[in-house]
Amino acid sequence: MKQKIGIIGSGSVGQTLASGFLKYGYEVKIGSRDLSKLAEWKLSAGEGGSIGSFEETAKFGEMIVLATKGSAALNALQLAGKENLAGKTIIDTTNPIADAPPENGVLRFFTDLNDSLLERMQREFPEVRFVKAFNSIGSGLMINPDFGTEKPTMFICGDNQQSRVEVARICTLFGFDAEDMGSAEAARAIEPLCMLWCIQGFRQNHWSHAFRLLKR
């Protein structure tokens, strides 16, 4: 039996990943502060999809996806409840994007190069198994993107190896080559990939691209 997936965050990323899990037979609950935002998704989701509060979603999910704004991530996890998240793998899609506007197409972060949002959350919730993934590509390309014969690379990291294996398996299911970059410190490099991905979008209005790691 496939895991039940709880999605914390009801924006485009949360809804896209929720629909992707439904596509592959998972049971999914999306949590939101405002359930009215999910009315359309709920109608299209069918019996496998449900909605609820962050707390209800955290209790439901055997695996969790965190898909809020980076600035709201810690608060969302607190509302979900530490006791409901302990011991679970959380796929962390967030980026530490500051409220200030981009500078010449370059996003501003509220972290620095010697820290990451994933590490901050890991310190605050030590019983949770965070894995960074799906933070360096747009929501429209998160489920089985078509780049011809090439699969894009999804960089992942986190302190728990078994959780990284689980998340890598999902990345593969969703059409990516998962590249395991190791422990949580690697998020210091993976999170800024969001900056790089967005530069082309802001400067050229082109949002249909992805990263690929080439090896020889």
PLY file of the C-alpha trace (Angstrom):
ply
format ascii 1.0
element vertex 216
property float x
property float y
property float z
element edge 215
property int vertex1
property int vertex2
end_header
0.00 0.00 0.00
1.34 3.44 -0.93
1.96 6.05 1.73
-0.56 8.70 2.61
0.84 12.10 1.63
0.14 15.30 3.55
0.81 18.54 1.69
1.35 21.61 3.89
0.68 24.57 1.62
-2.10 25.21 -0.89
-0.34 27.29 -3.56
0.60 26.15 -7.06
3.48 23.96 -5.86
1.37 22.18 -3.27
-1.53 21.60 -5.63
0.72 20.43 -8.48
2.58 17.90 -6.33
-0.68 16.75 -4.76
-2.11 16.04 -8.22
1.10 14.22 -9.12
0.80 11.92 -6.13
-2.85 11.29 -6.97
-1.81 10.39 -10.51
0.30 7.57 -9.12
-2.30 6.21 -6.74
-1.39 7.90 -3.48
-3.99 9.22 -1.06
-3.42 12.94 -0.49
-4.56 15.64 1.92
-3.68 19.31 1.38
-3.52 21.59 4.40
-4.26 25.30 4.20
-5.05 28.27 6.38
-7.84 29.10 3.91
-9.68 26.01 2.66
-11.71 28.05 0.18
-8.56 28.29 -1.96
-8.76 24.53 -2.49
-12.38 24.23 -3.60
-11.51 23.76 -7.28
-8.70 21.30 -6.55
-10.96 19.27 -4.27
-13.55 18.89 -7.03
-10.94 17.61 -9.48
-9.12 15.38 -6.99
-11.79 12.74 -6.60
-11.99 10.28 -3.72
-8.24 10.16 -3.19
-7.89 13.83 -2.33
-9.01 15.70 0.76
-8.32 19.01 2.47
-7.89 20.17 6.07
-5.91 22.26 8.49
-2.13 22.02 8.81
-2.60 19.97 11.98
-5.06 17.56 10.34
-2.79 17.22 7.33
0.26 16.46 9.47
-1.64 13.78 11.38
-2.88 12.25 8.10
0.38 12.11 6.20
2.83 9.24 6.55
5.09 11.44 4.43
4.77 15.24 4.35
5.46 17.80 1.62
6.23 21.33 2.81
5.14 23.72 0.05
4.66 27.10 1.71
6.53 30.33 1.15
9.93 30.11 2.75
9.13 32.96 5.11
6.05 31.07 6.35
7.63 27.61 6.61
8.57 27.53 10.29
5.20 28.91 11.36
3.37 26.36 9.21
5.33 23.53 10.81
4.56 24.87 14.28
0.86 24.97 13.43
1.10 21.39 12.14
2.46 20.32 15.52
5.83 18.81 16.39
4.16 15.70 17.75
2.41 15.12 14.41
5.62 15.47 12.40
8.10 13.58 14.58
9.80 10.69 12.81
8.30 11.53 9.41
10.05 12.41 6.17
9.27 15.94 4.98
9.99 16.83 1.38
11.05 20.46 1.70
10.30 22.42 -1.48
10.79 25.84 0.10
13.32 28.58 -0.64
14.39 31.42 1.69
13.16 34.18 -0.61
13.08 37.60 1.04
10.25 40.07 0.62
12.50 42.58 -1.17
12.19 42.58 -4.98
14.79 40.88 -7.22
17.86 42.89 -8.19
18.47 42.67 -11.97
16.58 39.39 -11.96
18.40 37.96 -8.92
16.23 36.97 -5.98
17.18 38.10 -2.49
17.43 35.51 0.30
17.04 35.95 4.05
19.77 33.32 4.66
23.47 33.48 3.84
25.94 31.11 2.20
26.82 29.46 5.50
23.26 28.52 6.42
20.10 27.35 4.71
16.39 27.31 5.42
16.43 23.52 5.54
19.11 23.59 8.25
17.13 26.12 10.27
14.06 23.91 10.15
16.11 20.82 11.00
17.47 22.55 14.09
13.98 23.64 15.14
12.44 20.21 14.48
15.22 17.68 15.21
12.83 14.70 15.20
11.79 15.37 11.59
13.60 13.91 8.57
13.83 16.83 6.13
14.85 16.27 2.50
15.25 19.22 0.15
13.71 18.63 -3.30
11.57 20.31 -5.98
12.88 23.77 -5.07
14.80 24.52 -8.27
12.12 24.17 -10.95
8.75 25.75 -11.61
5.54 24.07 -10.55
4.45 23.55 -14.16
7.43 21.25 -14.72
7.31 19.22 -11.50
5.39 16.21 -12.78
6.90 14.25 -15.68
8.27 17.23 -17.64
8.95 16.60 -21.33
12.48 17.52 -22.37
12.72 14.96 -25.13
15.12 12.11 -24.40
16.82 13.90 -21.50
15.55 13.85 -17.95
16.23 16.90 -15.77
18.20 16.48 -12.57
16.56 16.92 -9.18
19.14 17.70 -6.51
18.22 16.43 -3.05
19.84 16.49 0.39
19.05 15.78 4.01
20.58 14.18 7.09
18.67 10.89 6.95
19.88 8.53 4.25
16.76 6.35 4.17
14.57 9.41 3.73
16.77 10.56 0.85
16.28 7.15 -0.77
12.50 7.47 -0.38
12.46 10.97 -1.87
14.78 9.96 -4.71
12.31 7.23 -5.60
9.52 9.81 -5.83
11.67 12.13 -7.94
12.27 9.24 -10.35
8.55 8.49 -10.46
7.88 12.12 -11.33
10.32 12.03 -14.25
13.64 13.24 -12.82
17.12 11.86 -12.33
17.63 12.26 -8.59
21.10 13.39 -7.53
21.78 12.76 -3.84
24.04 15.53 -2.54
24.28 14.20 1.01
23.62 15.90 4.33
21.60 19.00 5.16
24.54 21.38 4.64
24.22 20.77 0.89
21.03 22.83 0.97
23.31 25.87 1.14
24.10 25.12 -2.51
20.77 23.64 -3.61
18.53 26.46 -2.39
20.37 29.12 -4.48
19.62 27.07 -7.59
16.22 28.73 -7.29
17.96 32.06 -7.85
19.71 30.75 -10.94
16.53 29.16 -12.32
14.57 32.42 -11.89
17.11 34.73 -13.54
16.23 33.49 -17.01
12.56 33.85 -16.19
12.81 37.40 -14.89
15.21 38.59 -17.61
13.86 36.71 -20.64
10.34 35.71 -19.55
11.27 32.07 -20.17
10.15 29.65 -17.48
10.31 26.27 -19.25
13.85 25.19 -18.40
15.50 22.80 -15.96
18.93 21.79 -14.69
20.78 18.65 -15.71
23.99 17.30 -14.23
26.26 15.84 -16.92
28.74 13.12 -16.00
31.48 11.34 -17.91
0 1
1 2
2 3
3 4
4 5
5 6
6 7
7 8
8 9
9 10
10 11
11 12
12 13
13 14
14 15
15 16
16 17
17 18
18 19
19 20
20 21
21 22
22 23
23 24
24 25
25 26
26 27
27 28
28 29
29 30
30 31
31 32
32 33
33 34
34 35
35 36
36 37
37 38
38 39
39 40
40 41
41 42
42 43
43 44
44 45
45 46
46 47
47 48
48 49
49 50
50 51
51 52
52 53
53 54
54 55
55 56
56 57
57 58
58 59
59 60
60 61
61 62
62 63
63 64
64 65
65 66
66 67
67 68
68 69
69 70
70 71
71 72
72 73
73 74
74 75
75 76
76 77
77 78
78 79
79 80
80 81
81 82
82 83
83 84
84 85
85 86
86 87
87 88
88 89
89 90
90 91
91 92
92 93
93 94
94 95
95 96
96 97
97 98
98 99
99 100
100 101
101 102
102 103
103 104
104 105
105 106
106 107
107 108
108 109
109 110
110 111
111 112
112 113
113 114
114 115
115 116
116 117
117 118
118 119
119 120
120 121
121 122
122 123
123 124
124 125
125 126
126 127
127 128
128 129
129 130
130 131
131 132
132 133
133 134
134 135
135 136
136 137
137 138
138 139
139 140
140 141
141 142
142 143
143 144
144 145
145 146
146 147
147 148
148 149
149 150
150 151
151 152
152 153
153 154
154 155
155 156
156 157
157 158
158 159
159 160
160 161
161 162
162 163
163 164
164 165
165 166
166 167
167 168
168 169
169 170
170 171
171 172
172 173
173 174
174 175
175 176
176 177
177 178
178 179
179 180
180 181
181 182
182 183
183 184
184 185
185 186
186 187
187 188
188 189
189 190
190 191
191 192
192 193
193 194
194 195
195 196
196 197
197 198
198 199
199 200
200 201
201 202
202 203
203 204
204 205
205 206
206 207
207 208
208 209
209 210
210 211
211 212
212 213
213 214
214 215
